[in-house]
């Protein structure tokens, strides 16, 4: 039986786990990572990376009409979605190899197996060898949430993993849930010719985003031919010979039955906190999420948890940063942040148009009783957006009317997920809108829309 001693044992090699392990090694901690699947976790293998490959290829396919405008004849009769899916798998494979190489480069030990915490400083791997760790970091991530009556069979009822595995396109697809995952797959499938209908129980798509931003996405999705049923409940999913049927009812009481070849159920994720031995240690959970305090430490000193397995935003970059905070604390570096400030976490939806945001939406600001001023600058006011035929979008900034502090930023349009970081950096650095407004921005760039939004909230936008 092995008797290996480490300063840190990390359970999980996703964006939270592997980043934590590398940072720990940089800080001089002898570190072991245990992963039951592949390096990179869900994000690298069945989430962030392959889905962005599909989105990129969908965008290229979507632009065929612009090639035809130039007089080119495009024959897409030989199109094979299998080739698209193969590219996404190659992107995942490359990502996983990159993670493995980074761990090796940083002298992090790596084991494949299922980990169970058998004591405050002890982990057993696949029911066999025991490993001792001064600290243990749980970074086991999450999985698609199952709703009774909508259980996945990955044939007709798909999870996000199942739809990434498809090598042939269905003729029609229902998508239950209009969050980022549902919307991204709606864009991909529609771009490749699938008849898509989205069903969302809340009153608008992308429910956590600003309503003014969402209207831009809704407008473009309608032009694409994507059907969106909001304020609509779904029930009675039935598998048929040709696919599935689904009963839906709007908030106004209007009922109908929808039919499609397949349905994607994308209504959130569930934490992977089972079978870790938590109950034997007295580590508390709530709805499966592990309870943590400062520096993401659990009730048991020396045992930490980060990422999707705790009740913070289920985002890869959140897991990575939480891990960095935790291991810097373990190493005695006293990180400036004990926990991430939710208002400084960027959100991103990689559709076209895309959405990037941080801080409260206007609706949330009102709910929180915040005083604010806002300014909205349209993408079309930035010359480059018209040159590249991407004028649909806007930049929206909320500020405190007295201190002029930036409260939140919201961008929708082409490259929105990149642009949001200029506003977020200003917020993080405690800069004011006037600092963005007076900074020289290259012309022509889409980032000029950010500059103009900042000028607008100061009362002197030029290009509107």
C-alpha positions in Angstrom: 0.0 0.0 0.0 1.3 3.4 -1.0 1.9 5.9 1.8 2.6 9.1 0.0 2.6 12.4 1.8 1.6 15.7 0.2 1.0 19.3 1.2 -2.1 19.3 -1.0 -4.3 16.7 -2.5 -6.7 18.0 -5.2 -9.7 16.0 -6.1 -10.7 16.8 -9.7 -8.7 18.1 -12.7 -11.1 20.6 -14.2 -10.5 24.3 -14.4 -10.7 24.6 -10.6 -8.6 21.6 -9.8 -5.7 21.8 -12.3 -5.3 25.6 -11.9 -5.3 25.2 -8.1 -2.7 22.4 -8.3 -0.4 24.5 -10.6 -0.7 27.6 -8.4 0.0 25.4 -5.3 3.1 24.0 -6.9 4.3 27.5 -7.8 4.0 28.4 -4.1 6.1 25.5 -3.1 3.5 23.0 -2.0 4.0 19.3 -3.0 0.7 18.6 -4.8 -1.2 15.5 -6.0 -4.2 15.7 -8.4 -6.7 12.8 -8.5 -9.1 12.7 -11.4 -11.5 9.9 -12.3 -12.0 11.1 -15.9 -9.8 13.0 -18.2 -7.6 16.0 -17.6 -9.5 19.2 -18.1 -12.7 18.0 -16.5 -16.2 18.7 -17.9 -15.1 22.1 -19.2 -12.3 20.9 -21.3 -13.9 17.6 -22.5 -17.7 18.1 -22.6 -18.3 21.8 -22.0 -16.5 25.0 -22.6 -13.9 24.0 -25.1 -15.9 21.7 -27.5 -18.9 23.9 -27.4 -16.9 26.9 -28.4 -15.5 24.9 -31.3 -19.1 24.2 -32.5 -20.0 27.9 -32.0 -17.0 29.0 -34.1 -17.9 26.6 -36.9 -21.6 27.6 -36.7 -20.6 31.2 -37.2 -18.6 30.4 -40.2 -21.5 28.4 -41.7 -23.9 31.2 -40.9 -21.8 33.6 -43.0 -22.2 31.7 -46.2 -24.8 34.2 -47.3 -22.2 36.9 -47.2 -20.0 34.9 -49.5 -22.9 34.5 -51.9 -23.4 38.3 -51.8 -19.8 38.6 -53.2 -20.9 36.5 -56.2 -19.4 33.2 -55.0 -21.4 30.0 -55.5 -21.4 27.9 -52.3 -22.5 24.3 -52.7 -23.2 23.0 -49.2 -24.9 19.8 -50.4 -21.9 17.8 -49.2 -22.0 19.2 -45.7 -21.3 16.6 -43.0 -22.0 17.6 -39.4 -19.8 14.7 -38.4 -16.8 16.7 -39.5 -17.9 19.6 -37.3 -18.3 17.3 -34.3 -14.9 15.8 -35.0 -13.2 19.2 -34.9 -14.8 19.9 -31.5 -13.4 16.6 -30.2 -10.0 17.5 -31.5 -10.2 20.8 -29.7 -11.1 18.8 -26.5 -8.2 16.4 -27.0 -5.8 19.2 -27.5 -7.0 21.0 -24.4 -6.7 17.8 -22.3 -3.1 17.2 -23.5 -2.4 20.8 -22.7 -3.6 20.4 -19.1 -1.6 17.2 -18.6 1.5 19.0 -20.0 1.0 22.0 -17.7 0.7 19.7 -14.6 3.8 17.8 -15.6 5.8 21.0 -16.3 4.8 22.3 -12.8 5.8 19.0 -11.1 2.3 18.1 -10.0 1.7 14.4 -9.4 -1.3 13.0 -11.2 -3.4 9.9 -10.6 -6.4 8.5 -12.4 -9.0 7.0 -10.1 -12.0 7.7 -7.8 -11.1 9.6 -4.7 -12.7 9.2 -1.3 -11.8 11.3 1.8 -11.3 8.7 4.6 -10.0 11.1 7.2 -9.3 14.8 7.8 -5.9 14.4 6.0 -6.4 11.2 4.1 -7.6 10.2 0.7 -8.2 6.7 -0.7 -8.0 6.1 -4.5 -10.4 3.6 -6.1 -10.7 1.7 -2.9 -7.0 1.0 -2.7 -4.0 3.1 -1.9 -4.1 5.8 0.7 -2.5 9.2 0.3 -1.9 11.7 3.1 -2.4 15.5 2.6 -1.9 18.4 5.0 -4.7 20.0 2.9 -7.4 18.6 0.7 -9.2 20.5 -2.0 -12.5 19.3 -3.5 -12.9 20.4 -7.1 -15.3 17.7 -8.4 -17.5 20.0 -10.5 -21.0 19.3 -11.6 -23.2 17.4 -14.0 -26.4 18.3 -16.0 -29.3 18.5 -13.6 -32.0 15.8 -14.1 -35.7 16.8 -13.8 -38.2 14.0 -13.0 -40.0 13.1 -16.2 -37.2 14.5 -18.3 -34.5 11.9 -17.6 -31.7 11.7 -20.2 -31.4 8.8 -22.5 -28.9 10.6 -24.7 -30.8 9.5 -27.7 -34.1 11.5 -27.8 -33.6 13.3 -24.5 -30.2 14.9 -24.5 -28.0 16.5 -21.9 -25.3 19.0 -22.9 -23.0 16.1 -23.0 -25.3 14.2 -25.3 -25.7 17.0 -27.8 -22.0 17.4 -28.0 -21.7 13.7 -28.9 -24.1 14.0 -31.9 -22.5 13.2 -35.2 -25.8 13.7 -37.2 -28.1 16.6 -36.9 -31.8 16.2 -36.1 -34.3 17.9 -38.3 -35.9 19.5 -35.3 -34.9 20.2 -31.7 -36.7 21.4 -28.6 -34.6 23.1 -26.0 -35.8 23.3 -22.4 -34.1 26.2 -20.6 -32.9 29.5 -22.1 -29.8 30.0 -20.0 -26.4 30.3 -21.6 -26.1 26.6 -22.4 -29.5 26.4 -24.0 -29.1 29.6 -26.0 -25.6 28.6 -27.3 -26.8 25.2 -28.6 -29.9 26.9 -30.1 -27.6 29.2 -32.1 -25.4 26.2 -33.2 -28.2 24.0 -34.3 -30.1 26.7 -36.0 -27.0 27.8 -38.0 -26.7 24.3 -39.3 -30.3 24.2 -40.4 -32.1 22.5 -37.5 -35.6 23.7 -36.7 -35.2 25.0 -33.1 -37.8 25.9 -30.4 -36.7 27.1 -27.0 -39.0 26.8 -23.9 -38.3 29.0 -20.9 -40.3 29.1 -17.7 -39.2 32.7 -16.8 -40.3 35.8 -18.6 -37.3 36.2 -20.9 -34.4 34.3 -22.4 -31.1 34.5 -20.5 -33.0 35.2 -17.3 -30.0 36.5 -15.3 -29.1 39.1 -17.9 -30.3 42.7 -18.3 -33.7 42.9 -20.1 -32.5 45.6 -22.4 -29.6 43.4 -23.5 -31.8 40.4 -23.9 -34.0 42.3 -26.4 -31.1 42.5 -28.8 -30.5 38.7 -28.7 -34.2 38.0 -29.0 -34.4 40.2 -32.1 -31.6 38.5 -33.9 -32.7 35.0 -32.9 -36.2 35.7 -34.3 -34.5 36.8 -37.6 -32.7 33.4 -37.6 -36.0 31.7 -37.3 -35.5 30.4 -33.8 -38.8 30.1 -31.9 -38.8 31.2 -28.3 -41.6 30.5 -25.8 -41.0 32.4 -22.6 -43.2 32.4 -19.5 -44.0 28.8 -20.5 -44.1 25.6 -18.5 -43.3 22.2 -19.9 -44.8 18.9 -18.9 -45.7 15.4 -20.1 -42.6 14.6 -22.2 -43.4 11.5 -24.3 -41.0 9.6 -26.5 -42.6 8.7 -29.8 -41.6 6.6 -32.8 -40.3 9.7 -34.6 -38.9 11.6 -31.6 -40.6 13.4 -28.7 -43.7 15.3 -27.9 -44.1 17.9 -25.1 -47.0 19.7 -23.6 -46.5 23.4 -22.8 -48.6 26.0 -21.2 -48.0 29.8 -21.3 -48.6 32.0 -18.3 -51.8 33.1 -20.0 -53.1 29.6 -20.0 -52.5 28.9 -23.7 -51.7 25.2 -24.2 -50.1 23.3 -27.1 -48.2 20.2 -27.9 -44.8 20.5 -29.5 -43.1 17.7 -31.4 -39.5 17.3 -32.5 -36.9 14.6 -33.2 -35.0 15.4 -30.0 -35.1 17.6 -26.9 -32.1 19.1 -25.1 -32.8 19.6 -21.4 -30.6 22.5 -20.2 -32.0 23.6 -16.9 -29.0 23.9 -14.6 -26.4 21.6 -13.1 -26.1 19.5 -10.0 -22.9 19.3 -7.8 -20.8 16.2 -7.7 -20.6 15.9 -4.0 -21.7 12.3 -3.5 -19.4 9.4 -2.7 -16.6 11.6 -1.4 -17.0 10.6 2.3 -18.3 14.0 3.4 -21.0 12.6 5.6 -18.4 10.6 7.6 -16.4 13.8 8.3 -19.3 16.0 9.3 -18.9 18.4 6.3 -22.2 20.1 5.7 -24.0 20.3 2.3 -27.1 22.1 1.2 -29.0 20.8 -1.8 -25.8 18.9 -2.6 -23.5 22.0 -2.5 -20.7 21.9 0.0 -20.8 24.7 2.6 -17.6 26.7 2.9 -16.4 29.8 4.8 -13.5 32.2 4.2 -10.9 31.0 1.7 -13.4 28.2 0.7 -12.5 26.1 3.8 -15.2 23.6 4.9 -16.2 22.9 8.5 -13.1 20.6 8.8 -9.9 22.6 9.0 -7.6 21.8 6.0 -10.4 20.6 3.8 -11.5 23.1 1.1 -14.0 23.1 -1.7 -14.3 25.2 -4.9 -16.1 25.6 -8.2 -19.4 24.0 -9.2 -19.5 21.8 -6.0 -20.2 24.9 -3.9 -23.0 27.4 -4.2 -21.2 30.1 -6.2 -21.7 30.9 -9.9 -21.1 27.7 -11.8 -18.5 29.1 -14.2 -15.0 27.7 -15.0 -13.3 31.0 -14.3 -14.9 31.2 -10.9 -13.6 27.8 -10.0 -10.1 28.7 -11.1 -10.0 31.9 -9.1 -11.6 30.3 -6.0 -8.8 27.7 -6.2 -6.1 30.3 -6.4 -7.5 32.0 -3.3 -7.7 28.8 -1.4 -4.1 27.6 -2.2 -2.6 31.0 -1.6 -4.2 30.9 1.9 -2.8 27.3 2.4 0.6 28.6 1.5 0.4 31.4 4.0 0.3 34.2 1.4 -2.8 35.8 2.9 -4.7 36.6 -0.4 -6.4 40.0 -0.5 -9.8 38.4 -1.1 -11.3 35.9 1.3 -14.0 35.1 -1.2 -14.9 36.4 -4.7 -17.1 39.4 -4.9 -20.1 38.3 -7.0 -20.3 41.8 -8.6 -16.8 41.3 -10.0 -17.5 38.0 -11.8 -17.9 38.4 -15.5 -20.6 36.3 -17.2 -20.4 35.4 -20.9 -22.8 33.9 -23.4 -21.1 33.0 -26.7 -24.0 33.2 -29.1 -24.1 35.7 -32.0 -24.8 38.3 -30.8 -22.9 37.5 -27.7 -23.4 38.8 -24.2 -20.9 39.9 -21.6 -21.8 41.3 -18.2 -20.8 41.8 -14.6 -22.6 43.3 -11.6 -26.4 43.8 -11.2 -28.7 44.1 -14.2 -30.9 47.2 -14.1 -33.7 44.9 -12.8 -31.5 43.5 -10.0 -30.3 47.0 -9.1 -33.9 48.0 -8.5 -34.6 44.9 -6.4 -31.5 45.7 -4.3 -32.6 49.3 -3.8 -29.5 50.7 -5.4 -29.5 54.3 -6.7 -28.0 54.4 -10.2 -27.7 56.3 -13.4 -27.4 54.4 -16.7 -26.3 55.1 -20.2 -26.8 53.0 -23.3 -24.6 53.4 -26.4 -25.6 51.5 -29.5 -23.1 49.5 -31.4 -24.1 51.2 -34.6 -22.5 54.4 -33.3 -19.0 52.8 -33.5 -17.9 53.0 -37.1 -16.3 49.6 -37.3 -19.5 47.7 -36.4 -21.0 49.0 -39.7 -17.9 48.2 -41.7 -17.9 44.6 -40.6 -21.7 44.3 -40.7 -22.2 43.8 -37.0 -24.1 46.9 -35.9 -26.6 45.1 -33.7 -25.6 45.6 -30.1 -25.2 48.0 -27.2 -23.0 48.9 -24.3 -24.7 49.7 -21.0 -23.1 51.1 -17.9 -24.7 51.6 -14.5 -23.0 54.0 -12.0 -23.7 55.4 -8.5 -25.0 58.9 -9.1 -23.1 60.3 -6.1 -19.7 58.6 -6.1 -19.7 57.9 -9.9 -18.5 54.4 -9.0 -19.2 51.9 -11.7 -21.9 49.4 -10.5 -22.2 47.1 -13.5 -21.5 46.7 -17.2 -23.5 45.0 -19.9 -22.5 44.4 -23.5 -24.4 42.6 -26.2 -23.2 42.2 -29.8 -20.2 41.0 -31.7 -17.2 40.3 -29.4 -19.2 41.3 -26.3 -17.5 38.6 -24.2 -14.1 40.3 -24.9 -15.2 43.9 -24.6 -16.8 43.5 -21.1 -13.4 43.2 -19.5 -12.4 46.8 -20.2 -15.3 48.0 -18.0 -14.7 45.3 -15.4 -11.0 46.2 -15.2 -12.0 49.8 -14.5 -14.4 48.7 -11.8 -11.8 46.4 -10.2 -9.2 49.2 -10.3 -11.7 51.6 -8.8 -11.5 53.8 -11.9 -14.4 56.1 -12.9 -16.3 56.3 -16.2 -14.3 59.5 -17.0 -11.1 57.4 -17.0 -12.5 55.2 -19.8 -14.0 58.2 -21.5 -10.8 60.2 -21.7 -8.5 57.2 -22.6 -7.6 57.2 -26.3 -9.1 54.2 -28.1 -7.9 53.2 -31.5 -10.2 54.0 -34.4 -12.0 52.2 -35.9 -12.6 49.6 -33.1 -15.7 48.1 -31.5 -14.1 49.2 -28.1 -15.0 52.8 -29.1 -18.6 51.8 -28.1 -17.3 51.3 -24.6 -15.6 54.7 -24.6 -18.7 56.4 -25.9 -20.9 54.7 -23.3 -18.5 56.0 -20.6 -18.6 59.5 -22.2 -22.4 59.3 -22.4 -22.8 58.6 -18.7 -20.6 61.7 -18.1 -22.9 63.7 -20.4 -20.7 64.1 -23.5 -21.0 61.2 -26.0 -19.8 62.3 -29.4 -21.1 59.7 -31.9 -24.8 59.7 -31.2 
